[in-house]
Amino acid sequence: MARPRSFDSDVVLDKAVEAFRGKGFDGTSVEDLEKATGLGRASLYGAFGDKRALYLAALRRYQGTKDISLLQTLNAAKTGRAAIEKLFSVVIEEAAGDPCGCLLANAASERAAHDARVARCVEDNRRRVEGALLAAVLRGRADGSVKARGEARASARFLFAATLGLRALGRTGCDRAELRAAAGEALRTLD
């Protein structure tokens, strides 16, 4: 008879997220994961499967927590443009304050090209964030805070790409002022 788990899976996944963010999938060893989570290899594998399965579970956990935060940020803003500006502000703070970067953005560049399940997770994230940005663009057009009248979906996709670019710039050492300047250029497309 198997023993019941004596740990909180979400806490373990949050710790795995941090390990993978720090070193990437390839750079994170099972020993790193044991140290980060406080669990032995047998417990990790018994609960999550192999390293790749743990990585995928960590990606889904990270995505779920980020999605909630994103929706709260966008929904709390008074106008569509304010929602987009707030999202960019959050991205800038994350990018400038944490050289490890976003796990999903890192997964897009590190693993998505040769791992179909990671690619699906990254694509799901892109669709959700683009969808939220599309809603903010349309809301901004309706409330008058977004003046640009080009194709709304293309605008949302560009804004999503800009957030990824800000995250990449943060990893190269750009400071908040440099990131704000770059974000300002992207936000001008809404005028």
N, C-alpha and C positions, 0 to 999 in steps of 0.2 A: 504494500500500500504506500502510495506517494505521500510525503509530508506536505501539509499545506504551506503555501508561501508565507514567509514571515517578513515580507517587505512590501512597500507600496510601489507598484509598477510605475506610476507616474513620476515619483521621486527618482527612481532608477533611470527612467528615460530622460528626465531633465538633466541628470548628471552625465548621461551618455551624450546628450546633445552638446554639452559644454566640451566634452572630450573630443568629439568629432569636429566641432567648430574650431577648436584650437589647433588640430593637426590634420584635419581632413580625413577622409575614409582610409586612404592608403597609408598615411602617416600614423594613424592610431592603431596601436597593437592591442591584442586581447589583454595583455598585461596592463596597458594604459586604462582600458575599460574596467578591469578588476579594481585598480587603484581608485579610479574616479567614482565608481558605484559602490565600492565596499563589498561587492559580491565576488565569489570565486567563479572560475570558468564554468564549472558544472551547473551552478545556479543560474548564471547568465544564459548558458545554452539551453538549460531546461526550461527557462521562462520565455526566452525569445528566439531560440534557434541559434544559428551561426552568426558571425559578425555582420554579415550583410543583412540578415533579417533584423538584427538589433538596429542597424543603421536605418533601415526602412521604417521601423517602428519609431525611432527617434525623429526621423523626418516628419512622419505623420503627427507626432506629438507637438513638435515645433510649429508645424503648419497650423494645427488646431489652435494653439495658444496665440499665434500671430494673427490668425483670422479674426478671433474675438476682439483683439486689441484694435485691429484695422477697422472693423465695423463700428466699434465704439467711437473711435477717433472721427471717422467720417460722419457718423450720424449726429454727433454732438455739435458739429459746426452749424452756424446760422445760415450760411450760403454755400452753394456748390463750390465756388472759388475758395472760400475759407476752409472747406473740407480738404481740398487738394493742397492748399498751402500748409495746413496742419500736418497732412501726411508727409509732405516734403520736409517739414521741420523735424518730425519724428525720425525720418530716415537720416537726416543730417546729424542729429544727435547720436543716433546709433552708430553711424559710419565714423564719426569723429571720435567717439568715446570708446570704441571697441575695435581693436585691430583684427580681431578674429572674423568679423563680418557676419553676414546672414547665412545660416546653414543652407537655406534653399538656394540662394545665389551661388554659394560655394558649390553646392551639389550640381547646379546647372553647368558650371565650368569644369568641375572635376570628374563627374560620373555620368551625366545624362547622355553623352554621346555614345557610350558603350554599355549602358545598363538600362534596359527598357522599363523596368519598374521604377527606377529613379527618374527617368525621363517622364513617365506618366505623373509622378508626384510633382515634379517641377512644372509640367504643363498644367496640371490642375491648379497649382498656385497661380500661375500666370493668368489663367482664365478668371479665377476669383478676383484677383487684384485688378485686372483690366475691367472686369464687370463692375467692380466698386468704383473705379475711376470713371467709367462710362456713365454710371448713374450720377456721379458728382458733376461731370461735364454737362449732362442734360439738365440737371437741377440748376446749375449755374446759368445756363442759357435761359431757363424759365424764370429765374429770379433776377436776371440782368447782370450778374456778377461775372459771367463769362461772355465776352463779346465775339470771340472767334466763331465763325459759322462753317468751317470746313467739316469734313466727315467726322462725326463724333467718335466712332469706334477707332479710327486712325489716330485721333487726338489722344484717346485713352491709352492706346498701345504705345504711342510716343512717350507719354508721361510715365508709363510703366518702365519703358526702356531707360528713361532718364533716372528713375530711382535706382535701377541696377547700376547705371553709370556712376551715380553718387556713391553707392556702396563700394564699387571698384576703386574709385578715387580715394575713399577713406582708407582702403587697405594699402594704398601706395603712400600714405602719409599726409594727404591734404588736410589742412586744418578746417575749422568751422567756417572761417571767413571765405576760404577758397570754395568750399562746398556750397555756401550760401550764394556766392556769385554765380556758380554754375547752375544752381537751382533757379536763380532769378531769370536766367536766360530761358530755361525750359518753361517757367511760368509765364513769360512774356508771350508765349504762343497762344495763351488764352485771351489776349487783348484783341 
